[in-house]
Amino acid sequence: MSSEYQSQLSNLALRVTEAVESADAERLREVFTPDARVDVNGRFATADEIVKHVAEFLSRVEHPQLDIVSVDESEIGEAGGLVAVGVELVWVDRHAWEEHLLTGSLIFQLTASEQGCRVSGLTAIRAQARQDDALPGAESVAAAEAQAATVAAPPAPPVVVPGMSAASPAAEWPRQPRPHFRSVELFHLLGIYQVVVAGLLRPLDVGNREFLESLLADSRALGQALAQAPALHGEDRAALGALLAAVAAQEPGSAAAERARQILEAGERLVGRTQGRRLRPARGGELDPLPVDYARLTVVFGPGLGLGDQIMYLSLLRALAAHVPGAEITVFTLYPGLWAELLPAARERSYRGDPLRPFRFLRRDGAPGRELVVAADFGANDLHRGVARPSRGRDVLEVALGPHRAWFARAGTEPVRTEQWPMPAAGGYYALLAAMAGRLCPAGTPWPVWEAAAPRRRPQRPPCVLVNPLSSKRFPFGPEHWAAVLARLDGLVGGLQARVFPGVHPASRASAMQVVELARAAGVQVAPLDEGEAPLTPEDGVARVCRAAREADLCLTVDTFTAHLVPLFGTPTVTLTPVENRAFWAPAPWNQVRVVPTPDAAAVESLAQAAAAVGG
């Protein structure tokens, strides 16, 4: 199929989907020739008749959505041709407040004209549906529309969730205002959060208590939205109530991961009816360079990324910003303050406590110009096939760090393009993302694997050392070992000032204060990073650590976010890790990584000597 015809076909597909989703059936007339004939499951109608039926259907439902999920056959010539596409039609029954899904195929007989590609014949074939998906007695689309319009089913019984009063919105099942989120989309987002809580991407049981609590709070917010959304047709209300009750009851602790796995299993059972859906296919191979005419660049960092993981995306974001100069850049993150520091041209938006904020933003009306949405996470979330799907004027680039893969999706009939990169021999994930940047945003020369964000400050006397002993990983170095390292380093350099990062949760602060007290007892000038100030919070913690990084002459840290953030300010860093995991190490020339599996006296001495040498 020629690129010109592919463009015309995509434009026709968009006009059909936009007519349905805007509930304006009259726009369908634009795609038909005057004498077009329509065959719906063996029943014939004129284009005028089918437009009338669709208009009646759209006037009686809410939130219609039509997706073209595949191009199954195409025979194209100069005068026209035939194209068969797989489709999904979703709508909300106003009476029962239920979400319905129909799948099938549309076969277009196309005619070339001066106005472009138009439809001279259309055959609509409904796929074999499960019994609970079917509208009783619906033998054709027209009958289905009439059935949906006339059935006066009683309202669905409310889902009763412990902790929700009878008068609460969730208990009353109110209709969602626009922008509307489908139940399947909310299940999908809830599952993404629960995968992180279950520890399937990275551990959360040590040193990450505050982040775990925020994930659970966001999961509860998604549960509330799911309770208010239209029910899936044929859904087990009791099972949904049990799932939402489990989400509402989640607490941090040793049982959090197991409970999250149970919620994931229950969610899969509830939406099992959607597992047979035909997803829009993806075509492998090298991705093409991105267009340069985007007016807006919107980046959504997912919850599966740790703060250090998110910092690794800096080279890709710099490349994207340079590729579309002048574009309005908006970054959604769970780590407030990070991108205000690293990419000052961007508008940073935190979505902590409001997990739907990025997706409401994507559904805003009237935004001018083309938009590129970048959905980035550690795992593959398939947002480009769901809550962040492409539309006219909006393309979606989804990047998954773990599987080394990116997907590029445009609206219409074009297949999703995908490419998987091999892990580079050196530079780890930093080099991987730089390779992605080079493919998507070619600039004549390779994008740097790593680049400092700010110049190095001159050393002070006595030297100032920033210390981060906190990590989400289980690490054998305890407070007594950190205090011993600081005491030995103090002797080697003839005195120092140490500032210890206390985290943003009482549990992490208690651990950090043990380091402070033991080091003070050994004669070291040491204090928590926020001594004399308000305690660090999730909202201001990153910005205050950046300020401390600029002022420090040396950083001693476990293999966590500070091992990625502090070197960006030109500050010499010594990173401790219990295992060899080079793919995650920041490749800064002034970042020295030490593998310390056992915290014995020799390890303490070696670390102190290395810190003295690196810090000058």
C-alpha positions as CSV (number, residue, x, y, z in Angstrom):
1,M,0.0,0.0,0.0
2,S,1.5,3.4,-1.0
3,S,2.2,5.9,1.7
4,E,-0.3,8.3,0.1
5,Y,-3.1,5.7,0.1
6,Q,-2.2,4.7,3.7
7,S,-2.6,8.3,4.7
8,Q,-6.0,8.6,3.0
9,L,-7.1,5.4,4.6
10,S,-6.0,6.5,8.0
11,N,-7.8,9.8,7.5
12,L,-11.0,8.0,6.5
13,A,-10.7,5.8,9.6
14,L,-10.2,8.8,11.8
15,R,-13.3,10.5,10.3
16,V,-15.4,7.4,11.1
17,T,-14.1,7.1,14.7
18,E,-14.4,10.8,15.4
19,A,-18.0,10.8,14.1
20,V,-18.9,8.1,16.6
21,E,-17.0,9.5,19.5
22,S,-18.3,13.0,19.0
23,A,-21.9,11.6,18.8
24,D,-22.3,13.4,15.4
25,A,-23.5,10.7,13.0
26,E,-24.0,13.4,10.2
27,R,-20.2,13.4,9.8
28,L,-20.4,9.9,8.5
29,R,-22.1,11.2,5.3
30,E,-18.8,12.7,4.4
31,V,-17.1,9.3,4.0
32,F,-19.8,7.7,1.7
33,T,-20.4,8.1,-2.0
34,P,-24.0,9.2,-2.8
35,D,-24.9,5.7,-4.0
36,A,-23.1,3.7,-1.2
37,R,-24.7,0.5,0.0
38,V,-24.3,-1.0,3.5
39,D,-24.6,-4.6,4.5
40,V,-25.0,-5.2,8.3
41,N,-24.9,-8.9,9.1
42,G,-26.8,-9.7,5.9
43,R,-29.3,-6.8,6.0
44,F,-28.9,-4.1,3.4
45,A,-29.4,-0.4,3.9
46,T,-28.5,2.9,2.1
47,A,-25.9,5.2,3.6
48,D,-28.7,7.6,4.6
49,E,-30.5,4.8,6.5
50,I,-27.4,3.7,8.4
51,V,-26.5,7.3,9.3
52,K,-30.1,7.6,10.7
53,H,-29.7,4.4,12.8
54,V,-26.3,5.4,14.1
55,A,-27.7,8.9,15.1
56,E,-30.5,7.2,17.0
57,F,-28.1,4.9,18.8
58,L,-25.7,7.7,19.7
59,S,-28.5,9.9,21.1
60,R,-29.3,7.2,23.7
61,V,-25.9,6.1,24.9
62,E,-23.0,7.8,26.7
63,H,-19.3,7.8,26.1
64,P,-19.2,5.9,22.7
65,Q,-15.8,4.8,21.6
66,L,-14.8,3.1,18.3
67,D,-11.4,1.6,17.9
68,I,-9.9,0.2,14.7
69,V,-7.6,-2.5,16.1
70,S,-6.3,-4.2,13.0
71,V,-6.1,-4.1,9.2
72,D,-6.9,-7.7,8.3
73,E,-7.0,-7.5,4.5
74,S,-6.3,-4.8,1.8
75,E,-6.4,-4.9,-2.0
76,I,-5.7,-1.5,-3.3
77,G,-5.6,-0.3,-6.9
78,E,-5.5,3.1,-8.6
79,A,-9.2,3.4,-8.8
80,G,-9.9,2.1,-5.3
81,G,-10.0,-1.2,-3.5
82,L,-11.1,-3.2,-0.6
83,V,-9.9,-2.9,3.1
84,A,-11.1,-5.1,6.0
85,V,-10.5,-3.9,9.5
86,G,-11.1,-5.3,13.0
87,V,-13.1,-2.9,15.3
88,E,-14.3,-2.6,18.8
89,L,-17.3,-0.5,19.8
90,V,-17.7,0.5,23.4
91,W,-20.6,2.5,25.0
92,V,-22.3,3.0,28.3
93,D,-26.0,2.0,28.7
94,R,-27.7,5.0,30.3
95,H,-30.3,3.0,32.0
96,A,-28.2,0.2,33.6
97,W,-25.0,2.4,33.8
98,E,-23.1,-0.5,32.3
99,E,-20.2,-0.5,29.8
100,H,-20.8,-2.7,26.7
101,L,-18.3,-4.0,24.2
102,L,-19.0,-5.2,20.7
103,T,-16.3,-6.6,18.4
104,G,-16.4,-7.3,14.7
105,S,-15.1,-6.4,11.3
106,L,-15.8,-3.6,8.8
107,I,-15.1,-4.3,5.1
108,F,-14.8,-1.0,3.1
109,Q,-15.2,-0.9,-0.7
110,L,-13.2,2.2,-1.5
111,T,-13.5,4.5,-4.5
112,A,-10.9,7.1,-5.4
113,S,-12.2,10.6,-6.1
114,E,-11.0,14.2,-6.3
115,Q,-12.0,14.5,-2.6
116,G,-9.9,11.6,-1.7
117,C,-10.7,8.0,-0.6
118,R,-14.5,7.5,-0.1
119,V,-16.7,4.5,0.8
120,S,-18.9,3.1,-2.0
121,G,-19.8,-0.1,0.0
122,L,-19.6,-1.2,3.6
123,T,-20.1,-4.6,5.1
124,A,-20.4,-4.9,8.9
125,I,-19.9,-8.3,10.5
126,R,-20.3,-8.8,14.2
127,A,-17.9,-11.2,15.9
128,Q,-19.2,-14.2,17.7
129,A,-19.9,-12.8,21.2
130,R,-20.1,-14.5,24.6
131,Q,-23.6,-14.7,26.0
132,D,-23.0,-12.0,28.6
133,D,-21.7,-9.7,25.9
134,A,-24.8,-10.0,23.7
135,L,-27.8,-7.7,23.7
136,P,-30.8,-10.1,23.7
137,G,-32.4,-10.4,20.3
138,A,-29.9,-8.2,18.5
139,E,-29.6,-9.7,15.0
140,S,-28.1,-6.7,13.4
141,V,-26.5,-3.4,14.3
142,A,-29.9,-1.7,13.8
143,A,-31.5,-4.2,16.1
144,A,-28.7,-3.7,18.6
145,E,-29.1,0.0,18.5
146,A,-32.9,-0.3,19.0
147,Q,-32.4,-2.7,21.9
148,A,-29.9,-0.4,23.6
149,A,-32.3,2.5,23.1
150,T,-35.4,0.8,24.4
151,V,-34.4,-1.6,27.2
152,A,-35.3,0.0,30.5
153,A,-33.2,-2.1,32.8
154,P,-33.2,-1.2,36.5
155,P,-30.1,0.7,37.8
156,A,-27.3,-1.6,38.8
157,P,-27.1,-2.2,42.5
158,P,-24.3,-0.2,44.2
159,V,-21.1,-1.8,45.2
160,V,-20.8,-1.6,48.9
161,V,-17.3,-1.1,50.1
162,P,-16.3,-1.1,53.8
163,G,-15.3,2.4,54.8
164,M,-17.7,4.1,52.3
165,S,-20.9,5.5,53.8
166,A,-24.2,4.8,52.1
167,A,-24.3,8.5,51.2
168,S,-20.8,8.5,49.6
169,P,-20.5,9.0,45.8
170,A,-19.1,5.6,45.3
171,A,-22.0,3.9,47.0
172,E,-24.5,5.8,44.8
173,W,-22.8,5.0,41.5
174,P,-23.0,8.6,40.1
175,R,-22.2,9.2,36.4
176,Q,-18.7,10.2,35.7
177,P,-18.3,13.7,34.2
178,R,-16.1,14.1,31.2
179,P,-13.3,13.2,30.8
180,H,-14.7,9.7,31.1
181,F,-12.5,6.7,32.1
182,R,-13.7,3.3,31.2
183,S,-13.8,0.5,33.8
184,V,-11.2,-1.5,31.7
185,E,-8.9,1.6,31.7
186,L,-9.2,2.0,35.5
187,F,-8.6,-1.8,36.0
188,H,-5.5,-1.4,33.8
189,L,-4.1,1.5,35.8
190,L,-4.9,-0.1,39.1
191,G,-3.0,-3.2,37.9
192,I,0.1,-1.1,37.0
193,Y,0.2,0.2,40.6
194,Q,-0.4,-3.2,42.2
195,V,2.5,-4.7,40.2
196,V,4.8,-2.2,41.8
197,V,3.3,-2.8,45.3
198,A,3.7,-6.5,44.8
199,G,7.5,-6.0,44.3
200,L,7.5,-7.5,40.9
201,L,9.7,-4.6,39.5
202,R,11.8,-3.7,42.6
203,P,11.7,-4.2,46.4
204,L,9.7,-1.8,48.5
205,D,10.1,-3.4,51.9
206,V,13.3,-1.6,53.0
207,G,13.9,2.2,52.9
208,N,10.9,3.0,50.7
209,R,8.1,3.1,53.2
210,E,6.9,6.6,52.2
211,F,6.8,5.7,48.5
212,L,4.9,2.5,49.2
213,E,2.3,4.4,51.3
214,S,1.9,6.9,48.3
215,L,1.3,3.9,45.9
216,L,-1.3,2.5,48.2
217,A,-3.0,5.9,48.5
218,D,-3.1,6.2,44.7
219,S,-4.4,2.7,44.4
220,R,-7.3,3.6,46.8
221,A,-8.0,6.7,44.6
222,L,-8.2,4.4,41.5
223,G,-10.5,2.1,43.5
224,Q,-12.8,5.0,44.2
225,A,-12.9,6.0,40.5
226,L,-13.6,2.4,39.6
227,A,-16.5,2.2,42.1
228,Q,-18.0,5.3,40.3
229,A,-17.4,4.1,36.8
230,P,-19.9,2.2,34.7
231,A,-19.9,-1.5,35.5
232,L,-18.7,-3.9,32.8
233,H,-21.7,-5.7,31.3
234,G,-22.2,-9.0,33.1
235,E,-19.7,-8.1,35.8
236,D,-19.9,-9.9,39.2
237,R,-20.8,-7.0,41.5
238,A,-20.0,-9.0,44.6
239,A,-16.5,-9.8,43.3
240,L,-15.9,-6.2,42.4
241,G,-17.0,-5.1,45.9
242,A,-14.5,-7.6,47.4
243,L,-11.7,-6.4,45.2
244,L,-12.4,-2.7,46.1
245,A,-12.6,-3.6,49.8
246,A,-9.2,-5.3,49.5
247,V,-7.7,-2.2,47.8
248,A,-9.2,0.1,50.5
249,A,-7.8,-2.1,53.3
250,Q,-4.2,-2.3,51.9
251,E,-1.6,-1.2,54.4
252,P,2.2,-1.1,54.2
253,G,4.0,-3.9,55.8
254,S,5.2,-7.4,55.2
255,A,1.8,-8.5,53.8
256,A,1.5,-5.7,51.3
257,A,3.2,-7.6,48.4
258,E,1.1,-10.8,48.9
259,R,-2.2,-8.8,49.2
260,A,-1.3,-6.9,45.9
261,R,-0.8,-10.2,44.1
262,Q,-4.2,-11.4,45.3
263,I,-5.7,-8.1,44.0
264,L,-4.0,-8.6,40.7
265,E,-5.5,-12.1,40.4
266,A,-8.9,-10.9,41.4
267,G,-8.7,-8.1,38.8
268,E,-7.7,-10.6,36.1
269,R,-10.7,-12.7,36.9
270,L,-13.1,-9.8,36.8
271,V,-11.9,-8.4,33.4
272,G,-11.3,-11.9,32.0
273,R,-14.0,-11.3,29.4
274,T,-11.8,-8.6,27.8
275,Q,-8.7,-10.9,27.6
276,G,-9.8,-12.1,24.1
277,R,-9.9,-8.6,22.7
278,R,-8.0,-8.1,19.5
279,L,-5.2,-5.7,20.2
280,R,-3.8,-3.5,17.5
281,P,-0.9,-5.4,16.1
282,A,2.7,-4.1,16.3
283,R,5.3,-4.3,13.6
284,G,8.9,-4.9,14.5
285,G,12.0,-3.4,13.0
286,E,13.9,-0.1,13.4
287,L,11.8,2.9,14.4
288,D,11.8,5.9,12.1
289,P,13.0,9.3,13.3
290,L,10.2,11.2,15.0
291,P,8.6,14.1,13.2
292,V,9.9,17.5,14.1
293,D,6.6,19.4,13.9
294,Y,5.2,18.7,17.3
295,A,3.9,21.8,19.2
296,R,3.6,19.9,22.5
297,L,5.6,17.2,24.2
298,T,3.9,15.5,27.1
299,V,5.9,13.0,29.2
300,V,4.2,10.7,31.7
301,F,6.6,8.8,34.0
302,G,5.0,5.7,35.4
303,P,5.0,4.5,39.0
304,G,7.3,1.6,38.3
305,L,10.3,3.9,38.0
306,G,12.4,4.6,41.0
307,L,13.8,8.1,41.3
308,G,17.2,6.9,40.1
309,D,15.5,5.1,37.1
310,Q,13.7,8.3,36.1
311,I,17.0,10.2,36.2
312,M,18.4,7.8,33.6
313,Y,15.8,9.1,31.1
314,L,17.5,12.6,31.1
315,S,19.5,12.0,27.9
316,L,16.3,10.9,26.1
317,L,14.3,13.9,27.3
318,R,17.1,16.3,26.3
319,A,17.2,14.7,22.9
320,L,13.4,15.0,22.5
321,A,13.5,18.7,23.6
322,A,16.2,19.5,21.1
323,H,14.4,17.5,18.3
324,V,11.2,19.7,18.7
325,P,12.6,23.1,19.6
326,G,9.9,25.5,20.7
327,A,7.5,22.8,21.7
328,E,5.6,23.2,25.0
329,I,7.0,20.5,27.3
330,T,5.0,19.1,30.2
331,V,6.4,16.3,32.5
332,F,4.2,14.3,34.9
333,T,6.2,12.7,37.7
334,L,5.8,11.2,41.2
335,Y,9.0,13.0,42.2
336,P,8.2,16.7,42.5
337,G,11.1,19.0,41.9
338,L,13.2,16.7,39.8
339,W,12.5,18.0,36.3
340,A,12.4,21.6,37.5
341,E,16.1,21.0,38.3
342,L,17.1,18.8,35.3
343,L,15.0,20.3,32.5
344,P,14.1,23.8,33.5
345,A,12.3,24.5,30.2
346,A,9.6,21.9,31.1
347,R,6.5,22.5,33.1
348,E,6.6,19.9,35.8
349,R,3.4,18.4,37.2
350,S,3.2,16.0,40.2
351,Y,0.4,13.4,40.2
352,R,1.1,12.1,43.7
353,G,-2.3,11.5,45.3
354,D,-4.1,12.0,41.9
355,P,-3.2,9.1,39.6
356,L,-5.6,10.2,36.9
357,R,-4.2,13.7,36.6
358,P,-1.9,12.9,33.6
359,F,-4.7,11.3,31.7
360,R,-7.2,14.0,32.3
361,F,-4.6,16.3,30.9
362,L,-4.4,14.2,27.8
363,R,-8.1,14.4,27.3
364,R,-8.3,18.2,27.5
365,D,-10.1,19.9,24.7
366,G,-8.9,22.6,22.3
367,A,-5.1,22.1,22.7
368,P,-3.5,23.5,19.6
369,G,-1.0,21.8,17.3
370,R,0.4,18.2,17.2
371,E,1.3,16.5,20.4
372,L,3.8,13.7,21.2
373,V,3.0,11.8,24.3
374,V,5.9,9.9,25.9
375,A,4.8,7.2,28.4
376,A,7.9,5.9,30.2
377,D,8.2,3.2,32.8
378,F,10.3,0.3,33.8
379,G,7.8,-2.3,32.6
380,A,5.7,-2.5,29.5
381,N,2.3,-1.0,30.4
382,D,0.6,-0.8,26.9
383,L,-0.8,2.6,27.7
384,H,-0.7,3.4,23.9
385,R,-3.4,0.7,23.6
386,G,-5.6,2.0,26.4
387,V,-5.9,5.1,28.5
388,A,-3.2,7.0,26.4
389,R,-4.2,5.8,23.0
390,P,-3.3,8.0,20.0
391,S,-5.8,10.3,18.3
392,R,-5.8,12.8,15.5
393,G,-3.0,15.2,16.1
394,R,-1.5,13.0,18.9
395,D,1.1,10.4,18.5
396,V,2.3,8.1,21.4
397,L,5.8,6.9,22.1
398,E,5.9,4.3,24.9
399,V,9.3,3.3,26.4
400,A,9.9,0.4,28.8
401,L,13.3,0.3,30.4
402,G,13.3,-3.3,31.6
403,P,12.6,-5.0,28.2
404,H,14.7,-2.4,26.3
405,R,11.7,-1.7,24.0
406,A,9.8,1.3,22.6
407,W,6.5,1.5,20.7
408,F,5.4,4.3,18.4
409,A,1.6,4.6,17.7
410,R,-0.4,6.9,15.5
411,A,-4.1,7.1,15.2
412,G,-5.8,5.6,12.2
413,T,-5.0,2.3,10.5
414,E,-1.2,2.4,10.6
415,P,0.3,-0.5,12.7
416,V,2.1,0.2,15.9
417,R,5.8,0.2,15.3
418,T,8.1,-1.3,17.9
419,E,11.8,-1.9,18.4
420,Q,13.9,-3.7,21.0
421,W,17.5,-2.6,21.6
422,P,20.3,-4.9,22.8
423,M,21.9,-3.9,26.1
424,P,25.1,-2.0,25.2
425,A,28.4,-3.5,26.3
426,A,29.2,-0.5,28.4
427,G,27.1,2.3,30.0
428,G,24.1,0.1,31.0
429,Y,20.7,1.7,30.8
430,Y,22.2,5.1,30.3
431,A,23.8,3.9,27.0
432,L,20.5,2.1,26.1
433,L,18.5,5.3,26.4
434,A,21.1,7.3,24.5
435,A,20.9,4.7,21.7
436,M,17.1,5.2,21.7
437,A,17.6,8.9,21.5
438,G,19.9,8.5,18.6
439,R,17.4,6.4,16.6
440,L,14.4,8.7,17.4
441,C,16.1,12.1,17.4
442,P,19.1,11.8,15.0
443,A,21.4,14.8,15.4
444,G,24.3,14.0,13.2
445,T,26.4,13.0,16.2
446,P,25.6,10.4,18.9
447,W,23.8,11.7,21.9
448,P,26.0,11.6,25.0
449,V,25.5,8.6,27.3
450,W,26.0,10.8,30.3
451,E,26.4,14.6,30.7
452,A,26.7,16.7,33.8
453,A,23.9,19.2,34.5
454,A,26.0,21.7,36.3
455,P,29.8,22.5,36.8
456,R,31.8,21.2,39.7
457,R,32.2,23.6,42.7
458,R,35.6,24.2,44.3
459,P,36.4,22.2,47.4
460,Q,35.8,23.8,50.8
461,R,37.8,23.5,54.0
462,P,36.8,21.6,55.9
463,P,35.3,19.5,53.1
464,C,31.5,18.9,53.1
465,V,30.4,15.3,52.7
466,L,26.8,14.4,51.7
467,V,25.9,10.9,53.0
468,N,22.9,8.8,52.0
469,P,22.8,5.5,53.9
470,L,19.2,4.7,52.9
471,S,18.1,2.3,50.2
472,S,15.2,0.2,49.1
473,K,17.6,-2.8,48.8
474,R,18.7,-4.9,51.6
475,F,22.3,-3.8,52.4
476,P,24.7,-5.2,55.0
477,F,26.1,-1.8,55.9
478,G,24.5,-0.7,59.2
479,P,24.6,2.7,61.0
480,E,27.7,1.5,63.0
481,H,29.6,0.9,59.7
482,W,28.6,4.3,58.2
483,A,29.8,6.0,61.4
484,A,33.1,4.1,61.3
485,V,33.6,5.2,57.7
486,L,33.0,8.8,58.6
487,A,35.3,8.7,61.6
488,R,38.1,7.2,59.5
489,L,37.6,9.6,56.7
490,D,37.6,12.5,59.2
491,G,41.0,11.4,60.3
492,L,42.3,11.0,56.7
493,V,41.3,14.5,55.6
494,G,42.0,16.3,58.8
495,G,38.4,17.1,59.6
496,L,35.1,17.2,57.7
497,Q,31.5,18.3,57.9
498,A,28.9,15.6,57.1
499,R,25.3,16.0,56.2
500,V,23.2,12.8,56.3
501,F,20.1,12.4,54.1
502,P,17.2,11.5,56.5
503,G,14.6,10.5,53.9
504,V,11.0,11.7,54.1
505,H,9.5,9.1,56.4
506,P,9.9,8.7,60.2
507,A,11.3,5.2,59.8
508,S,14.1,6.3,57.5
509,R,14.8,9.3,59.7
510,A,15.2,7.0,62.7
511,S,17.8,5.0,60.8
512,A,19.7,8.1,59.5
513,M,19.7,9.6,63.0
514,Q,21.5,6.4,64.3
515,V,24.3,7.2,61.9
516,V,24.4,10.8,63.0
517,E,24.5,9.9,66.7
518,L,27.2,7.2,66.4
519,A,29.4,9.5,64.2
520,R,29.0,12.4,66.6
521,A,30.1,10.1,69.4
522,A,33.3,9.4,67.3
523,G,34.0,13.1,67.1
524,V,32.7,13.8,63.6
525,Q,30.9,17.1,62.8
526,V,27.7,15.6,61.4
527,A,24.1,16.6,61.2
528,P,21.0,15.5,59.3
529,L,20.6,17.3,56.0
530,D,17.6,19.3,57.2
531,E,18.9,20.3,60.7
532,G,17.6,23.7,61.7
533,E,15.0,23.6,58.9
534,A,11.6,22.0,58.3
535,P,11.8,18.3,57.8
536,L,12.2,17.1,54.2
537,T,8.9,16.2,52.5
538,P,8.1,14.3,49.2
539,E,7.2,17.7,47.7
540,D,10.5,19.5,48.4
541,G,12.9,16.7,49.2
542,V,14.4,16.4,45.7
543,A,15.0,20.2,45.4
544,R,16.7,20.3,48.8
545,V,18.9,17.3,48.0
546,C,19.9,19.1,44.7
547,R,20.9,22.2,46.7
548,A,23.0,20.0,49.1
549,A,24.6,18.3,46.1
550,R,25.7,21.6,44.7
551,E,27.3,22.6,48.0
552,A,29.0,19.2,48.7
553,D,32.6,18.3,47.9
554,L,31.9,14.6,48.1
555,C,29.0,12.2,48.3
556,L,29.0,8.8,50.0
557,T,25.9,6.9,49.0
558,V,24.4,3.5,48.6
559,D,23.3,2.5,45.1
560,T,20.1,4.6,45.1
561,F,18.8,7.8,43.6
562,T,21.7,10.0,45.0
563,A,24.2,7.8,43.1
564,H,22.5,9.1,39.9
565,L,21.5,12.6,41.0
566,V,24.6,14.0,42.8
567,P,27.1,13.3,40.0
568,L,25.0,15.4,37.7
569,F,26.2,18.5,39.7
570,G,29.8,17.6,39.2
571,T,30.2,16.3,42.8
572,P,32.7,13.4,43.2
573,T,30.7,10.4,44.4
574,V,31.5,7.0,46.0
575,T,28.7,4.5,45.5
576,L,28.3,1.4,47.6
577,T,26.5,-1.7,46.3
578,P,26.3,-5.2,47.7
579,V,26.1,-6.8,44.3
580,E,27.5,-6.3,40.8
581,N,24.7,-4.6,38.8
582,R,26.6,-2.4,36.3
583,A,23.6,-1.8,34.1
584,F,22.2,0.6,36.7
585,W,25.4,2.4,37.6
586,A,25.7,6.1,36.6
587,P,28.7,6.3,34.1
588,A,30.0,9.6,35.5
589,P,33.8,9.9,35.4
590,W,33.7,11.0,39.0
591,N,31.4,8.3,40.3
592,Q,33.4,5.4,41.8
593,V,31.4,2.3,42.5
594,R,32.5,-0.1,45.3
595,V,31.0,-3.6,45.6
596,V,30.9,-4.3,49.4
597,P,29.2,-7.6,50.1
598,T,30.6,-7.8,53.7
599,P,30.9,-4.8,56.0
600,D,34.1,-5.8,57.8
601,A,37.0,-3.6,59.0
602,A,38.8,-4.0,55.7
603,A,35.7,-2.8,53.8
604,V,35.4,0.3,56.1
605,E,39.1,1.1,55.6
606,S,38.9,0.6,51.8
607,L,35.8,2.8,51.5
608,A,37.3,5.6,53.6
609,Q,40.5,5.5,51.5
610,A,38.5,5.7,48.3
611,A,36.4,8.6,49.5
612,A,39.5,10.5,50.6
613,A,41.1,10.0,47.2
614,V,38.0,10.8,45.1
615,G,37.2,13.9,47.2
616,G,40.6,15.3,46.9
